[in-house]
């Protein structure tokens, strides 16, 4: 049975009234919050929230589900129950269409609520991304200097006002370096470089320290990428506070600080988390979504698409990312709303224009050439390299993250860890021109073609390319790979997209330089093949293209994305002509990564972190490789009368088994004892302990609400009162305890399978129906129960054997 992550509490909206009828206590529920009257012809699930009936005669034979519900922290939502609630709510609103004009207006508002909500999400996500990009760019340049006349400008915009610059990274008089601020102007001296190095380190450490302090004090959930948790939330897992307003505020500020500090991380993953925070906040303006967890995930899926859209300037890639990687439940209407949300977010980001390029693509390239078929070989090699490098990264990062999680020294001192990693990163990065600049600037330089480079660039100087640039790139690749292993997972907002793209771009540029030199050497040989004909501007090898393909390969090896990755890279660079090379590298990277995964390494970095954190996530893309049936995976039931005779040590083992409730014969005190001794989220109700024939299922929350209210409002309901989950309630004895009727809170149609049902079928039921649990029966008798956690634990045990 799924465990309750925290003790259940009764909120103000959980009002349940018990009124006397005869000599028995009956549960009465309020439906006024739903805005309509009850309907007695609809009973997919039993519940006790928000429906009121005045007397026993008013109680229908079937129970009406409430419109909205709450779940505890670290619980899994009941998709079928929530969607049934929404269908009932929609049915009630549809009946009011005849009430002109208010009923018609309410119906129209309800129909357009989803579009209005995703419109607000898109507007807010685009504006948030623009502010973060502008703030991060300005603070990143603070490590090297400041614009003395207008301190609020970053280096590039500051130098625009100066007429003494000839190319992008050329020095300008308007930009004041830190040694100049302390009146030291001898830029050729070693002391000048040392002062710059000290300021570079101090600014980097100060920014990252401030970021980790904000996270630790105000919003612990604001750290990390957020995509593993978003995948779990979209699959139905509830993490209270993870998408709250404080998480949004602190992660926005922390993301600016951490990305500007120069750490090997990116803003793209956290932008998905921020967009989902925005979606969660705006969903509460529309009760249709805010108070129904299943419907809310439609908004969160659209928000995830908007997050990728503003992170990369890739609206279509964002929709495909949400479909392929993030979302668990993705109906057609959600795809259209995701498309609209990503579109609005992209338009707002283009309007804000944070980079001043007037382009939607983050790394726009313009290669005036075509690739040749012989180049498919190095493209495939890049895919091979990306798959291997990605698998090595996943293996090393998970090992380090597990050590960090189990170590009191690291786990209990996240601030010191961040300071040390930032200090090492800044101290070493300064001496390499490719790692000293921001990751986005480095990637743009690696993607650019040499014809566009006006400045003295060792990447484009054929006399220096192999001697200087090759060595610098190789050192940058090794350093980036090692430091990112330790950086991803620290307690600051940190993404993995940009570091992966950066490593791939470096590797691709190295291979591009090598292939270019090979082509030139072959061309210098008389009688060479026409395949090696290189005409500048037409068919020449472009190392920048190899950098772009390598970026896709490594990112695919780390995340195991395919279709969405290719589209994101296309929108990221605006290079439609080179989709085929990108597809080749991505597929080879996927094949190699999946092949290594079968040898014991995790599927992708996000799935690996989900497993590391123990989230109950059942991957829809995974396969169940074992030939088992339901009875081998279920947790068997036990008898309460046996449990009452157990010692405290035995009761601990009891919590791993299934407990049942009889439809009659158990007292209120027995139910309270059951709730104290176990922390299950629900209990099967059976005819008797001897027969074990299934009657229904009741959730822990429903029973807590009923017993709490009975104790509070009805003095004649005492510990010895008998609880009945059936219609046959005997008359109470005068002067004796009153019986407690609980049939109306019973789910009379729980999901069941037989003991010989193949587990492949059971897993498909969990994936496609979004089940929380399924009961295992034989000839109508309860044998046990299966939850997501049971399936995952069984698979882990099998893998470890």
N, C-alpha and C positions, 0 to 999 in steps of 0.2 A: 504494500500500500504506500502511496506517496506520503512522505512525512510532512508534518507542519513545521515550517522553518522557524516560526515564532509562535508564541502563545496567542490564541485567538482573543480578540477584544470586541466589545460591543460599541459601535459608533452611534452617533446621533441619528443616522438614517436607518438604523437597524431596529426600529421600533416594532415590537410584536405585542399585541394585546391579548390577554386571556380573559374571557368573560364566562361567568357561570351559566350553565344550561342544565337544569335539573341538578343532579348531584355530581356531575362530571366537569372536568376542565377541558375546554376545547381551544385549539389554536385559532386565533383570529388575525387576519392579515389585512394590511391597508394597501389599496390599489390607487389611491388618489394621486400619488406622485406620478403615475403614468399618464394621467390626464384623460382617463376614460373609465368606463364601467367594465365589469368582469364579463368574461365569455366562458360559458360552461361547456363548449364543444371543442376544447383544445387542451391537450395534456401530454405534451412530449416529455415533460419533466416535472417532478414535484419540487416545491420550494416554499419558503415561508416569508420571503421579503415582500412587503408592501402590497398585500391584498387583504381586504377586511370583509368579513361576513358577520352579520349581526347575531344570528342564532344558528343552532344546529340545523334547523330546517332550511336555512339559506345556503348551507354548504353543498356545493355540487358533488356529483359522484366522481368527477375528475378534477384534478387540481390545475389551476391556471398559473403558469410560470410568471414571475415578476418581469418587469421590463428591464431592470438593471440589477447588477450584482457586484459584490466586492470579493476580492481574493486576497489571501494573506501573502506576506512577503515570501519569496522563493517558492511560490506555488505555481502550478500549471493550470491554465484556464481550461474550461470546458467549452470547446468550440461549438459543439452541437447545441448545448443548452443556451449559450449566448446568442447564436444565430436564430434559435427558436424564439427567444425573447424579442429579437428585432423583428421577426416576422409578425409576432403578435402586436407589437407597437405599430408597425406599418398597417396592419389590418385595422386597428382602432382609428388611426388617422384617416384611412381611406373611407371609413364609414362617416366621417365628419365632412366630406366633400359637399354633401347636400346642404350643409349649413352655410349658405351664402351670406356675406362674403368671407367671414372669419374662417370657416372651415376650409374654403378653397385656398385662402392665403396660407393657412397653416400647412396644407398639403403641398402647396408650391414651395414654401420655405423648406420643408422636409426633403423634397426632391432635389433642391439645389444646394442643400447644406454641405454636401461633400465637395462640390466644385468651389463653393465659397471658401471652405476651410483650406483646401489645397492652394487656392489663390493667395490667401494670407500667408501660408507656409512658404510659398515660392517668393513672395515679396520680402518676407523677413529673412529667408535664407540667403537671397542675393545681397541684401544690404549688409547682413552679418559677415558674409565672405569678403565683401569689399572693404569693410572696416578692418578685418583681420589682416588682409593682404597689405593694406596701406600701413597699418601699424607695425606689422612684422618687418616690412621692407625698411621703414624708417629706423626702427630699433636695431636691425641688423647692421646698418651702416654706421651706427653709433660706435661700433667697436673700432673703427678706423679713424673717425673724426666727426666733425659737426659743421653744419652750414652756419657760419658766423653771423651773417646778416639776417637769415631767416631759419631759425633752428628747427622749425617744423618740417622742413623739406629734407628728403633723402638725398643721397649723393647725386643721382642721375638728374633729378629735377633741379637741384641746386646748381649743377654745372650747365644746365640749359641757359641760365641767365648770363653765363660767361662766354665770351667769344674766342677764348684761347684753347678750346678743345677741338681735336680733329677726329677723334673716334670715341667709342662708348666709354672705355675704361681709362682714357687719358686723364692725367691730372689737371686740375683747374684751380685758379686762384680763389674762387669763391668757396671752395671746400677746404676747411681748416683742419689739418691733422693735429692729433693730440700733442706731439712734441712742440708744435708751433704755439699751442695754447700756453705752454710754460716757457715760451721765449727761447726755444732751442731750434735753430734753423739749419744746421749742418746736416742735410739729408743724406750725405754720402758717408757719414761716420757710422761706426758700429754702435755707438751710444744711441744714436737716433733710432736705429732698428730695434735696439733693446727696449727703449721707452715705448715704441709702438707695440712691441710684443707684450709688455707688461699691461698696457692699457687694453689690449685685445683680450688677454686672459681675465683681467679684472671685470670688464664689462660682461664677458660671457658667463663667468661664475656668478656675478650679481643677478643677472637675468634668470638663470636657471634656479638659483636659490630662492628668489622671490616666487617663481612659479611653483616650486615644490612646497613652499610654506603656505601659499594660498590653497593648494590642494589638500594639504594635511590638516589645515585649520578649518576650512570652510566647506569643502566638498570632496571627500575621499574618492567618490565615484568619477571625478573629473580627470583621473589619470589614465594613461594608456591610449590605445587606439579607439576602443569602443566597438569595433566591428564584431568581435566574437560575441560580446554581450548583446549587440543589436540583433545578430542572427538568432540568438536564443530567445530574445524578447519577441521577435517576429514569429517564432515557432510556437509561441504561447506561454513562455516562461515569464513570470512576474518578478521584477526587481524594483521594489519601491525606492523612489528617490533617484534612480539612475537616469531618468529623463526629466528631472525636476528643474525648477527655475534657478536654484543655486548651482546645480551642476552646469547648467548652460552658461551662467555668468562667469563662474570661475574657470571653466574650460576655455571660454573665449579669451579671457585675459591671459590665462596660463599658456594658451597656444601661441599667442603673440610673443610672449616672453621666451618660451622654450625653443620655438623655431628661430627666433632672432639670436639666441645664444650661440648658434653654430653647432649644436648637437646633431648627430647623424639621425635625424628624424624628419618627418614631413607633416604637412597640415591636412592632407587629403583624407586619411582615415578618420581623424577627429572631426572633420567637417561633416561626415556622415552622421556621427553621433550628435553633433550640434543641430543638424537639420532635424533629426528625430526628436530632440528635445523641443525644438520649435513646434513640430507637429503634435507632440504630446500636450504642450501648453495650449495651443490653439484649439485642440480637440475638445477641451472643457468648455469652450464657448458654445459648443453644439452637443447637448446631452445625448443625442443619437450616437455620437462617437465617444465622448468623454466618459460616459457611464456604462459603456458596453465594451469589454476588453477585446472581443473578437472584431467588432466593427472598428475599434480604434486602430487595429493593426492594418487596416486598409489605408488609413492616413499615414501611418508610420512607414509603410512600403513606399508611398509617394514621396514622403520626406527623405527616405534614403536615396531615391533617384535624384531629388533636388540637391542633396549633399554632394554626390559625385558630379552633378552638372556644374555646380559653382566651384568645386575643387579643381576640375580639369578644363572647364569650358566645354563639357561634352554632354549635352542633354540626352541624346539618343543612347550614348554609352551608359548614362546614369540609369535609364529605364532598363536596359539590358542587364546592368549590374544588379539592380534590385530583383529582377526576375531570376537571374542565374545564380547569384551568390547569396543575397540577403533574405529574400522573402520566402516564407513557408506556404502562405495562402495568398494566391495571386490571381483572382478572377479577372475577366476581361475588362470590367469597368474600372478595376484598380489600375490596369495597364494604361487606360486612357487618362485617368486622373494623374498617374505618375508622369505621363508624357506632358500633360498640361502644367503640372507643378514644376518639372524640370525646365520647361520652356520659359515660364515666368521667371524662375530663378536666374536662368541664363540671360534673359533680357535685362533684368535689373543689374546683374554684374557687368554687362556690357555698358549700361548707362553710367554706372559708377566708374568704370574704366580704371581700376586700381593700378594697373601697370603703365598706363599712359600710351599704350600701343594701338588703341582703337581696333583691337582684334579679339575675337572670342577664343581663338586657339592659344594655349599657354606657350607652346614652343613652335611658333609658326616657321615652317621651312619652305623653301622654294627651289627644289632641285631641278635645274634645266637639263635633265638627262633621263635616260631610261636604263633600267637594269637589264643585264644579259642573262641568258639561261645558265651559263657556266657559274654565275655568282650564286646560284641556288645552293651550291655545295658549301661555300662559307656561311651562307645563311642557315643552313641545316646544322653546321658545326656550332654556330651561336646558340641554336636551340638546344643542342646537346650540352653545351657549357651551362646554359641557363638552368636546365633541369638538374644537373649535378650540383651547381653552386646553390640553387634554391634548397635542395634536399640537405646539403651540408649545413646551410644556415638554419633550417628548421631544427635539425638534430641538435646543433650546438646551442641555439637559443632556448630550446625547451629544457635541455640539461641545465643550463645556467638559471633559467627561471624556476625550475624545481629546486635547485640548490638555494636560491634566494628565498623561496617560499618556506623552506624547512630550516633555514638558518636564522637564529635569533639575532645574530650580529647584523646581517643585511636586512632581514625582514623588519626588525625593530628600529632600524636607523636609516630610513629612506632618504633623509636630508643629506647625510654624509655620503651616501652612495651617489646621489646626483652631483654633489660638489666634486667628488673625486673623478667621476666620469667626465664632467665638464672640463675640469682642470686638465686632464690628460688629452681630451679632444682638442681643446683650444691651443695647448702648448705645442702639440705636434702639427696640427692643421696649418698653423701660421706659416710654416716653412715650405709648404707646397702651394704653388699658385692655384692649383685646381681645388684643393680642399680649403684654402683660406677664404675664398669667396663663397657666397651662399650657394646652396645646392641647386636652386633654380638657375642661377647665373652660370654655374658650371655645366649643367645639362644643356642650356641654350648654346653655350660655346662649343660643346661637343657635337651638337646637332648641326651647327652652321656649316655652310660650305665655304671653302677657302676664298672663293671669288668675292665674298662679302666682307672679308676681313681686311680692313685698311691698316690696322695697327700691326706692330711687329709681333707676330704670333708664332711660337715655335711649332704649333700644330700644322702650320701651313708653309713653313720654311723647309724646303726639301733638304737643305744642308743640316738642319738641326732636328728634324722630325724623329729620326731613329736614335740619335744620341741623347738629346735632352728630353723632348716630349715623351718619347717612349718610356724612359726611365721614370719620369714624373707620374705618368699615367699608371704604370705598373705599381709604383709605391702607393698611389692614391687608391687603387683597387684593393690592395691587400689591407691597407689601413681602414678603409671604409667597411670592408667585410668584417674585420675583427671588432672594430669599435661598435658597429651596429648590433652585433650579437649581444653585447653588454648593455646597449642603450635601449633597445626595444623591450619595454616592460618596466622601466623605471617609473617612479611615481610623479611623472609630469605628463601632460598631454603629448602623445607621440604617435605618429603614423609611420607606416612602412612603405607606402607607395613610392615616395620620392627617393629614399635611400636605395630601394631596389632598382628603380629606373636609373639612378646615378651609377650604381655598380655595373648595370648592363650597358649603359652608354660608354663608360670607360673601357670595358672589355670589347665592345663593338668598335670603338675608335682605334684601339690597339690592333685589332684584326684588320680594320679598314686600312690603316697605315701599312700593315704588312702586305696585304693583297695589292695595294697600290704600288708598292715597291716591286713586287713580283711582276705585275703587269708592265711596269716601266722597264724592268730588266729584260723581260721577254721581247718587248718592242725594240729594244736596242740590238737584239740578235737578228741577223739577216734571215729572211725566209720564215718568219714567225707566222702562226696561224691567224686567220681573220678574226677569231674569237678574242684575240688579244690586241685588237686594234683600238687605240684610245685616242679619240678626238676631243679636245678640251671643249666642254660645254655641251657635248652630245652623249657620247658613250663612255666617257672616262669614269674610272672608279671613284666614287665619292665616299670618303671615310665617314662623313656625317650620316650617310644612309646606314652604314653598318652600326653606328652608334644608336640610331633609332631602332633598328631591328634587334640589337643586343639588349636595349632597354626593355622591349616587349618580352624577350626571351627570359631574362632574369625575373622580371615581375611575374611572368607566367609560372616560372619554376617555384617561386615563393608562395604565390596565392593559388595556383592551379586554375586560374581563370582562362577562358578560351574565347568565346564569341564576344563577350562584353569587352575583353581586353583589346581585341583587334579594333573594335569600333572606337574605344577610348583613345587608342594610339592614333587612329585616323583623325579623330576630332582634335586631339591634342596638338598635332603637327599640321593638319590641313593638307596632308599628302595622300590624295586618293590613289595616285599612280602606284604606290608602293604597298598596297594592301596585301598582295600575294606574297612578297618576301616576309612581311610581318606574320601572315598566316602560317607560312612554312616554319618559321622559328618558333612560333607559339605552339604548334602541334608537336614538333619534336621535343620541346620543353615539357609539354604535358605528358607525352609518352614516356620520356625518360624519368620524370618525376613520379608518375604512377608506377612505373616498373620498380623504382627504388622503394616506393611505399609498400609494395607487396613483400619486401624483405624486412619489414618491421618499422619503417619510418612513417610518420604521420602523413595524411593526405595533403594538407595544406597548413599554412601557419595559423590561420584562424581556427580551423578544426582542432589543431594541436593544442592551442590555448584553451579552447572549450573543454577538451578532455582533461587538461591539466587542472582547470578550476572545478571540475566535477559537475558541470552544468548538464541537466538532462536533455541533451540535444540529440535527436535521432535524425541523422543526415538523410535527406531524401535521395541523394545521389549514391549513397552507399549500398552495398549488397550484404545479404545475410548468408554467409558461406557454410552454415552448419545444417545438418539434416536432423532437426529436432521437432518435437511437437509441444503443444502448450503445457502439458502436464510436467515436462522436464524443466520449464522455466518459471512456472508459477511459484508463488509462496503458499504453502498448504495452510488450511484453516485449522484452528484448535478449538477445544471446548472451553467455555468460560468456567465451568465447575472445576475443571482441572487447573485452570490458571489461578483460581482462588486459593488453592492449596500450595502454590509455588512459593519459594523463598524469594527474597529481593534479588539475588543473583540470577535466579531463573526468570524473574520478571524482565530482566534486561534482555534476555534472549527472546522473550515473548514479543518484544517490540518489533522484531524482525519477522514475525508471523502475522497471520490474518486473524482478526477477532470478528465475531458475528454477534448479532442481536436477534433475539427471538421476538416474534410478532406479539406475543403475550407472555406474561409471567415474570418479566423483569421489572423490578421496582425502579423508582426514580433514583434511589441510592445506588442501585446496581449500575445504572447508566452513568452516574457521576463517577463511580469508581472506575468504570471502563475508560472514561475520558481522562482520569488522572493517571492510570497505569499505562496508557498508550498515547501516542501522538499521531495516529493515523488521521488522514483527511476524510475518511468515510468508512462506513461499515455495511456489509450485506445484512439484510434482514431475512431470517429463515423461519420456517414454521415451528420447528423445535430443535433442540440440541440432538435429538435422536434421528429425526428424519432428514434434517439439513436441506429440505426443499426450499428453493429460492422464492422469496416473496417480492423483494425489491432492494433498493439501495438508499441509504441516507447519508448526507454529508455531515462532517463534524461541525461545521459552522451552523447548519440548520438545527442540529440537536442542542448545541450550546445556547443558541438564541431561545429556543423553546423552553429549556430547563431554567435558564436565567430568568425569563419573564414569569414562568410559573412560580418560582420561588419568591419573586419580588412582589407579585400582585395578588396571588391567591393563597391566603393563609391556610386553607383546608387541603392544599396540595403539599404533602409532607414526604419525608424520605421513604416511607412504606407505601406510597401511592403506586399502583400498578400502571405501567405504560403499555398502551395498546396501539399496535400498528395495523389493526384489522377493524372491520365493521362490527363484529360481535363483541360489544362492550357490555358486560353484565351491570345490573343496577348496583349501586354502592350500598353497603350496609349502613343504616342510620348510626351516626356517631363514629363511623370508621373513616379511613382515608379515602378521598375521592379519586377515581381513576383518571388517568391522563391520556387523552386521545391524540395520537400523533400520526394517524394514517395520512392526513392531508399533506404532510411534509415528506412523504415517501415517494421516491422515484420508482414507479411501478414497471418501468421498461428499461432497465440497465442493459448495457452492451454485454453480451455473453458469447462464449465460444465453448465448444466441447473439448474434452481433454485430449482428443486425438487430432485437433486442428493443427495443420503445419504452421510453424512459426513464421514462414514467409507470408502466409495469409494474415496472420495476426499483425505483423509489422506493417503490411500494406494498409490494414485498418487504422493503425495508429497514425500513419503518414497522411492518408487521404481523408480521414474523418476527424483528425485532430483529437484523438481520445486522450483522456487522462488515465484511464484504466479500463480493463476488461475482466469480467469474472469468468472463471473456468468452471464448467459444470459437467456432470455426467448423469444422464437420465433425470435432469431437473434438480439434482443435488449439487450444492456448492462444494467444490474441491479446493479452490484457491483463487488467487487474483494475480494479474500481470500488470505492471506499470512500465513506463519508459525506463525508469531506473533499474527495474528488474532485468529488462532486455539488455541494457548497456552493461550492467554488472555481469550478466551471464557471458556476454561477448568478451569482456575484459578477462574473465576467468579462463575462457577457452583460449584466448590469445596467449595467456601467460603459461599455459600447459605445454 
